[in-house]
Amino acid sequence: MNSPRPAGTLVLTCVLLVLAACRGGGSKAPADPPAAPVILRFEADPNPVEAGSPVTLRAEFTGGKGALDPGLGAIASGQALAFVPLGDTSVVLTVTSPSGQVRSEAVKVQVKPSPDFEDPASFTVPPCLQLGEAPDRPDRLGLMWHAPAYDTGTWAVEVRTTGTWVRMADPASTLVDIPGTQVPAQRAWTAVLKPLEPGGTFDYRVLRDGRRVFQVNGARARMAPGQRQRVVIAGDLVEPGNPASRSIAEGIAAQKPDLMLAVGDLSYPHGTYQEYRAHFYPTYNGGPAPFMRSRLMVGILGNHDVAHVDRGAPPPLGSLAYYYCWDQPLNGPGLLQGGHVANLSPAQAWAPFRQAAGARYPAMGNFWFDSGDARFVVLDSNRYMHRDDPALRHWVETALDGAPAGFWRIVLYHHPGFNQSSFKHTNDWHMAQLWPVLQRHRVDLVVNGHLHAYARTRPFTLAPGGVDEAHILPDLAYDGAATTKAAGPIQIITGAGGGISHKNRFRVPAKGPKPFHQALIADRHSFSVLDLDRDRLRFRQMDGAGAVLDQFTLTR
């Protein structure tokens, strides 16, 4: 039998029961606070990344939705997102919970320059920049390379100006299978690079079957009007076995020009395809100064480029490689008749050459183009050309008069019209016949090669009635320093670019130098440097070590 509880115990029990009921039955306990977002991983791979290549962002997080800035959009946890950075970039991952709580984390993507690259097995002639067929378009250039004819790969070219690679139009090719060259059949490939930023730098790469086989960074586009430019000019360039050829090439590269003009006799002794491949390209598109890969060089015909052919004499088979080793404008006079071309006979033997050269032969011997504030007119001065032909003279006049207002007018051809050499081969005045045309149409400079030396005349005109020394009227007031406005064109001979020296072919007469000559340096190799804008042209003649041998200034 149970004993009754004391009354106080019963009351306490009831109070406890009531308190318990109030706690548990009247309302629920408050919920835990919502979980904040958590970023578990956020990374970029690869990092650093090569310029123009994609980087992949990977993110893992909980507790919300993710977004990437700047401007990359939403990303889910576990998702990978690829993009191409234009430069060093900080990417921020922001995760926002449903209640508005935010977590952020940043990763800095570093962009490193992509290195130049060449797969030598893919080319017999590596890619080099060309003027192409747009003489007045600074927003485009050509590109040329040679590869074995049996190569059936698919070629492509891409250009990068702002960070992403852009595919160019498909390249074209011609067969180069020339008897007598001792070179297996090749294909000469050309492509057009556009649009480019005039005067700006760009990168380009060549792909074969989708794989990069060549790349150059920091190539330079042609200058537009209003942009200051540096132009190097040299002639008589690459002679086998002469170390001066390479030292001048390296000296030219050290001046960091925007454009180089080669005034004839580009590759000795006969301008054949094998000479280009064995000597010219290794000097100017390879070795320590691979200039042509990143800067434009323009080639001009000399007598060695056509194997010394005269009127009526056929050149040896294998010569005239100029016409399939360069891609330059075809805006010349189109003089196919009247002896303006070399005699390519018998026709059957020259058919492979004509196939390789295509429309370039003979049109590419004479052309004009613009760069910066200058109109350059290029002439073939070999003896098969008839300088007294009215059609040729009319074309020269039209090319000069077509220059935009305020442009410098610079005419380039190999054989100088006037010189003081005592050697029969170089004492050749046949181009003097064009001087009245040049002075009448306000030419500023006439630049030649042929003599392996440097020479400069005073500005001069010819009096009516003749084109010989007796009719020369020199501007004796011009000194190129205190007086910089010239009355007549100045003739420059800059043929000391690497051929054997002609220092023994000059003899100053006992009565002194000819009055129209102002400078003569025949004892060393050298090249010309022009810094020009719209109002001023500064000229320097420099040796391979960078020493200034002569200088003058022209102003309007």
C-alpha positions in Angstrom: 0.0 0.0 0.0 1.5 3.3 -1.2 1.9 6.2 1.2 0.2 9.5 0.2 2.6 12.4 -1.1 2.9 15.5 0.9 0.7 18.3 -0.4 3.8 20.6 -1.2 5.2 17.9 -3.4 2.1 17.8 -5.5 2.0 21.6 -6.0 5.7 21.7 -7.1 5.0 18.9 -9.6 2.1 20.8 -11.1 4.2 24.0 -11.5 6.9 22.1 -13.3 4.4 20.5 -15.6 2.9 23.8 -16.5 6.3 25.4 -17.2 7.2 22.5 -19.4 4.0 22.8 -21.3 4.5 26.6 -21.8 8.0 26.0 -23.2 7.2 23.2 -25.5 3.7 23.5 -26.6 3.0 27.2 -27.2 5.9 28.1 -29.8 8.8 26.5 -31.8 12.5 27.1 -31.1 14.1 29.6 -33.6 15.8 28.0 -36.8 19.6 28.0 -37.3 20.9 31.0 -39.3 21.2 30.2 -43.1 24.6 28.9 -44.2 27.0 31.4 -45.7 28.5 30.6 -49.2 31.8 28.8 -49.1 34.4 28.8 -52.0 36.2 25.6 -52.0 38.4 26.1 -55.1 39.0 28.8 -57.7 41.9 28.5 -60.1 43.2 29.3 -63.6 45.1 26.9 -65.7 47.5 27.5 -67.3 48.7 30.5 -65.4 50.8 32.3 -66.7 49.2 31.8 -70.1 50.8 32.4 -73.5 49.4 35.5 -75.2 46.5 34.7 -77.5 45.9 31.3 -75.9 42.9 30.3 -73.8 43.0 29.9 -70.0 40.5 27.7 -68.2 38.8 28.8 -65.0 37.5 26.1 -62.5 35.4 26.8 -59.5 33.9 24.7 -56.7 31.7 26.3 -54.1 28.5 25.8 -51.9 25.7 27.9 -50.6 24.8 30.0 -53.6 25.2 31.0 -57.3 28.5 31.9 -58.9 29.4 34.7 -61.3 32.7 35.8 -62.9 33.8 39.3 -63.5 34.8 41.2 -65.5 32.0 40.2 -67.8 32.5 36.5 -68.0 29.0 35.6 -66.7 27.6 32.9 -64.5 29.4 29.7 -63.5 28.2 26.7 -61.7 30.1 24.8 -59.1 32.3 22.2 -60.8 32.1 23.9 -64.1 35.1 24.9 -66.3 35.0 28.1 -68.3 37.6 29.0 -70.9 38.5 32.6 -72.2 41.4 34.4 -73.9 42.8 37.2 -71.8 44.0 40.3 -73.6 46.5 41.1 -71.0 47.2 40.5 -67.3 43.6 40.2 -65.8 42.2 39.8 -62.3 39.1 37.5 -62.4 36.7 37.7 -59.5 34.4 34.8 -58.5 31.4 36.0 -56.5 29.0 33.5 -54.9 25.7 34.9 -53.6 23.4 32.9 -51.3 19.6 33.1 -51.5 19.5 35.4 -48.5 22.0 37.7 -50.1 25.2 36.7 -48.3 28.3 37.1 -50.5 31.7 35.5 -50.8 34.3 36.6 -53.3 37.7 35.3 -54.3 40.1 36.6 -57.1 42.7 35.0 -59.2 45.2 37.0 -61.2 45.8 35.6 -64.7 49.2 36.6 -66.0 49.8 36.8 -69.8 53.3 36.1 -71.1 54.5 36.8 -74.6 54.4 33.8 -76.9 57.9 33.1 -78.3 58.9 33.2 -81.9 58.8 29.7 -83.3 60.0 27.9 -86.4 59.8 24.3 -87.5 62.6 24.2 -90.1 61.5 20.9 -91.6 58.3 22.6 -92.9 60.0 25.1 -95.1 62.7 25.5 -97.8 62.3 29.3 -97.5 60.8 30.5 -94.2 58.0 33.0 -94.2 59.0 36.7 -94.9 56.9 39.8 -95.2 56.2 41.2 -98.6 54.8 44.4 -100.0 52.1 42.5 -101.9 49.7 44.0 -104.5 48.3 46.9 -102.4 50.7 49.8 -103.1 48.7 52.4 -101.2 47.1 50.3 -98.4 49.2 50.5 -95.1 46.7 48.2 -93.4 47.9 45.1 -95.3 51.0 43.2 -96.2 51.9 40.1 -98.0 53.6 36.9 -96.7 55.6 34.5 -98.7 57.2 31.1 -98.0 58.4 28.1 -100.0 57.8 24.4 -99.3 58.5 21.2 -101.2 56.1 20.6 -104.0 55.3 17.1 -102.7 54.0 18.5 -99.4 50.2 17.9 -99.5 49.5 19.6 -96.1 46.8 22.3 -95.7 48.3 25.7 -94.9 46.7 28.5 -93.0 47.9 31.9 -91.7 46.6 33.7 -88.6 47.2 37.3 -87.4 46.9 38.7 -83.9 46.7 42.5 -83.3 44.6 42.8 -80.1 44.9 39.5 -78.3 43.0 36.9 -80.4 44.1 35.1 -83.5 42.2 35.8 -86.7 42.3 33.4 -89.6 43.4 35.0 -93.0 42.1 34.1 -96.4 43.5 30.8 -97.7 47.0 31.1 -99.1 47.7 30.5 -102.8 50.7 28.8 -104.4 52.5 28.5 -107.7 54.8 25.7 -108.8 58.5 26.5 -108.9 60.2 23.7 -110.9 63.0 25.4 -112.9 65.4 23.5 -115.0 69.0 24.3 -114.2 68.4 25.3 -110.6 69.5 22.0 -109.1 66.7 22.5 -106.7 63.8 20.0 -106.4 60.4 21.3 -107.3 58.9 23.7 -104.8 55.7 25.6 -104.2 55.9 29.4 -103.5 53.0 30.2 -101.1 51.6 33.7 -100.6 49.0 35.1 -98.2 47.5 38.5 -97.5 47.7 39.9 -94.0 44.8 42.2 -93.3 43.5 44.3 -91.7 46.5 45.6 -89.8 46.9 48.8 -87.7 49.1 51.1 -89.9 52.4 51.6 -88.2 51.5 49.2 -85.4 52.9 45.8 -84.4 51.2 42.5 -84.9 51.9 38.8 -84.5 51.4 36.2 -87.2 51.7 32.4 -87.3 51.6 29.8 -90.1 49.8 26.5 -89.5 50.2 23.3 -91.4 47.4 20.8 -90.9 46.3 22.8 -87.9 49.7 22.7 -86.2 51.8 25.8 -85.7 55.0 25.6 -87.7 56.1 29.2 -87.6 55.4 32.3 -85.5 56.7 35.8 -85.3 55.8 38.4 -82.7 56.1 42.1 -83.0 56.1 42.4 -86.8 55.6 46.0 -88.1 52.9 47.2 -90.5 53.6 49.8 -93.1 53.3 53.4 -92.0 50.3 55.6 -92.9 50.4 59.3 -93.9 51.3 61.4 -90.8 53.4 58.7 -89.2 57.1 59.2 -88.8 59.1 56.4 -90.3 62.7 55.1 -90.6 63.7 53.7 -94.0 67.0 51.9 -94.7 68.3 51.7 -98.3 71.2 49.6 -99.5 72.3 48.0 -102.7 74.6 45.2 -104.0 73.9 43.1 -100.9 74.9 39.4 -100.6 78.1 38.2 -102.2 79.1 34.6 -101.2 82.1 34.5 -99.0 82.2 38.2 -98.1 81.7 38.7 -94.4 80.7 42.3 -95.1 77.3 41.1 -96.4 76.3 39.8 -93.0 77.9 42.6 -91.0 75.9 45.1 -93.0 72.7 43.1 -92.5 73.3 43.1 -88.8 74.0 46.8 -88.8 70.8 47.5 -90.6 68.8 45.4 -88.2 70.4 47.3 -85.3 68.9 50.6 -86.6 65.4 49.1 -86.2 64.0 50.4 -89.4 60.3 50.3 -90.4 61.1 49.6 -94.0 64.2 48.5 -96.1 64.7 49.2 -99.8 67.2 47.0 -101.6 68.4 48.9 -104.8 69.5 45.9 -106.9 72.1 43.2 -107.1 70.4 41.4 -104.3 72.1 38.0 -104.5 75.4 37.4 -106.4 76.5 36.4 -108.9 73.5 35.7 -111.2 70.3 36.0 -109.1 69.5 32.3 -109.4 67.1 30.4 -107.1 69.9 28.4 -105.6 71.8 31.6 -104.8 68.8 33.1 -103.1 68.4 29.9 -101.0 72.1 29.5 -100.2 73.1 33.1 -99.6 70.3 35.8 -99.6 67.7 34.2 -97.4 70.2 33.0 -94.7 71.5 36.6 -94.5 68.3 38.5 -94.4 65.7 35.9 -93.3 67.8 33.8 -90.9 70.9 33.8 -88.8 71.4 36.6 -86.2 69.4 39.2 -88.2 66.3 37.6 -89.7 65.0 41.1 -90.8 62.5 40.0 -93.4 60.4 38.0 -90.9 59.3 41.1 -89.0 60.0 44.1 -91.2 59.1 44.8 -94.8 61.9 44.7 -97.4 61.3 45.8 -101.0 63.5 44.3 -103.8 64.6 46.2 -106.9 66.2 44.7 -110.0 69.9 45.1 -110.7 72.1 43.7 -113.5 73.2 40.7 -111.3 69.5 39.9 -110.7 69.0 39.3 -114.4 72.4 37.7 -115.0 73.8 40.7 -116.9 71.4 40.3 -119.9 71.6 43.0 -122.5 69.1 43.8 -125.2 68.5 40.7 -127.3 70.7 38.3 -125.2 68.8 35.5 -123.4 69.7 35.0 -119.8 70.9 31.7 -118.5 68.3 29.2 -117.4 67.8 29.4 -113.6 68.2 33.1 -113.4 65.5 35.8 -112.8 64.5 34.2 -109.5 63.5 37.7 -108.4 60.1 37.1 -110.1 59.1 34.2 -107.9 61.0 35.2 -104.7 59.2 38.5 -104.2 55.5 39.4 -104.1 55.3 43.1 -105.1 52.8 45.5 -106.9 51.9 44.9 -110.5 51.0 48.6 -111.2 53.8 49.2 -113.6 53.6 50.5 -117.2 52.8 47.0 -118.7 55.5 47.4 -121.4 55.5 44.0 -122.9 56.6 45.0 -126.4 59.5 47.0 -127.8 62.4 45.3 -126.1 61.4 46.1 -122.5 61.9 42.5 -121.4 64.7 40.0 -121.5 64.8 37.6 -124.4 63.4 34.4 -122.9 64.2 32.0 -125.7 63.7 29.3 -126.6 60.2 29.7 -125.3 59.7 26.0 -124.4 62.8 26.0 -122.2 61.4 29.1 -120.3 57.9 27.8 -119.9 58.5 26.5 -116.3 59.9 30.0 -115.3 56.8 31.7 -116.8 54.6 29.3 -114.8 56.4 30.1 -111.6 56.6 33.9 -112.2 53.0 34.2 -113.5 51.8 37.8 -113.9 54.9 39.1 -112.0 57.0 38.7 -115.1 57.8 41.3 -116.4 55.3 43.7 -114.6 57.1 43.5 -111.2 60.2 45.3 -112.6 58.5 48.7 -112.4 56.0 49.8 -109.7 55.2 52.5 -107.2 54.0 52.3 -103.6 53.4 54.6 -100.6 54.7 54.4 -97.1 54.2 57.1 -94.5 54.5 60.5 -96.2 56.5 59.3 -99.2 55.8 58.0 -102.7 58.4 55.5 -103.8 58.8 54.8 -107.6 60.8 51.8 -108.5 62.3 51.4 -112.0 64.1 48.5 -113.8 67.3 50.2 -115.1 68.8 47.2 -117.0 69.8 47.9 -120.6 66.9 46.0 -122.2 64.7 48.8 -120.9 64.1 51.7 -123.3 64.2 54.9 -121.2 63.2 57.1 -124.2 59.9 55.2 -124.7 57.0 57.7 -124.4 54.8 55.1 -122.7 57.5 54.5 -120.0 58.0 58.2 -119.4 54.3 58.8 -119.2 53.9 56.1 -116.6 56.8 57.7 -114.5 55.1 61.1 -114.8 51.7 59.7 -113.8 53.2 57.8 -110.8 54.9 60.9 -109.5 52.0 63.3 -110.1 49.7 60.8 -108.4 51.5 61.2 -105.1 49.3 62.8 -102.4 50.0 66.5 -101.7 52.9 67.0 -99.4 54.5 63.6 -100.0 58.2 63.2 -100.5 59.0 61.8 -104.0 61.8 59.2 -104.0 62.8 57.3 -107.1 64.9 54.1 -106.9 66.7 52.2 -109.6 70.0 50.3 -109.8 72.2 52.1 -112.3 73.1 55.7 -111.4 72.8 58.3 -114.1 75.7 60.3 -113.0 78.9 59.2 -111.2 82.7 59.8 -111.1 83.9 56.2 -111.3 86.9 55.6 -113.5 85.9 51.9 -114.2 84.2 51.2 -117.5 81.6 48.8 -116.2 80.3 51.3 -113.6 80.8 54.5 -115.6 77.3 54.0 -117.1 75.2 57.1 -117.7 72.2 55.7 -119.6 69.7 56.5 -116.9 70.6 60.2 -117.2 68.0 60.4 -120.0 65.3 60.3 -117.3 66.6 63.2 -115.2 64.6 65.9 -117.0 61.4 64.0 -116.2 62.4 63.6 -112.6 63.4 67.2 -112.0 60.2 68.4 -113.8 58.0 66.4 -111.5 59.7 67.6 -108.3 61.6 64.4 -107.2 63.5 64.9 -103.9 65.8 61.9 -103.9 67.1 59.5 -106.6 68.7 56.5 -105.0 70.9 54.0 -106.8 73.4 51.1 -106.3 75.7 49.5 -108.9 78.8 51.2 -107.6 80.1 49.5 -104.5 80.6 52.8 -102.7 78.6 55.7 -101.3 78.3 59.0 -103.2 76.1 62.0 -102.9 75.6 64.9 -105.4 74.4 68.4 -104.7 70.9 69.0 -105.7 71.0 69.7 -109.4 69.0 70.2 -112.6 69.9 69.9 -116.2 69.9 72.9 -118.5 67.9 72.4 -121.7 69.7 70.8 -124.6 71.5 67.8 -123.1 71.8 65.2 -120.3 75.5 65.1 -119.9 77.9 66.7 -117.4 78.1 69.9 -119.4 74.4 70.7 -118.8 74.4 70.1 -115.0 73.4 73.1 -112.9 74.2 72.3 -109.2 72.6 74.1 -106.3 75.7 75.5 -104.7 73.8 77.2 -101.9 72.5 74.0 -100.4 74.6 72.5 -97.7 72.1 70.2 -95.9 72.6 71.9 -92.5 72.1 75.7 -92.5 70.4 75.6 -95.9 68.1 72.6 -96.2 65.7 73.5 -99.1 67.1 72.1 -102.4 66.7 73.3 -106.0 66.5 69.9 -107.8 66.8 66.2 -106.9 69.8 64.8 -105.0 71.3 61.6 -106.3 72.5 59.0 -103.8 74.6 56.0 -104.6 74.4 53.5 -101.8 75.9 50.3 -103.4 78.3 49.4 -100.6 75.8 47.0 -99.0 78.0 43.8 -99.0 79.5 43.3 -102.4 83.2 43.3 -103.1 84.7 46.8 -102.6 85.0 49.2 -105.6 87.5 51.5 -103.8 90.0 51.1 -106.6 87.5 52.1 -109.3 87.4 55.8 -108.3 90.0 58.3 -109.2 89.6 62.0 -108.3 90.8 64.1 -111.2 93.8 66.4 -110.6 91.6 69.4 -110.8 89.4 68.1 -108.0 86.1 66.3 -107.8 83.3 67.0 -110.2 81.4 70.1 -109.1 78.0 68.4 -108.7 79.5 65.8 -106.3 79.4 66.5 -102.6 80.5 63.3 -100.9 82.3 60.1 -101.9 83.2 57.2 -99.5 84.6 54.1 -101.3 86.8 52.5 -98.7 84.2 50.8 -96.5 80.8 49.1 -96.7 77.8 51.2 -95.6 74.0 51.8 -95.9 71.6 54.7 -95.9 69.2 55.7 -93.1 66.3 58.1 -93.7 64.2 59.4 -90.9 61.3 61.3 -92.5 58.0 62.8 -91.7 55.9 65.2 -93.7 58.2 68.3 -93.3 61.7 67.0 -92.7 63.9 64.3 -94.2 67.1 63.5 -92.2 69.6 61.4 -94.1 72.6 59.5 -92.6 75.1 57.2 -94.2 76.3 54.6 -91.7 78.8 51.8 -91.6 78.1 48.3 -90.1 79.3 49.4 -86.7 76.9 52.3 -86.6 79.3 55.2 -87.3 77.9 58.1 -89.2 79.9 58.7 -92.4 77.8 61.5 -94.0 74.6 63.3 -93.2 72.3 66.0 -94.5 68.7 67.3 -94.0 66.0 68.2 -96.5 63.0 70.4 -95.6 60.1 71.7 -97.6 
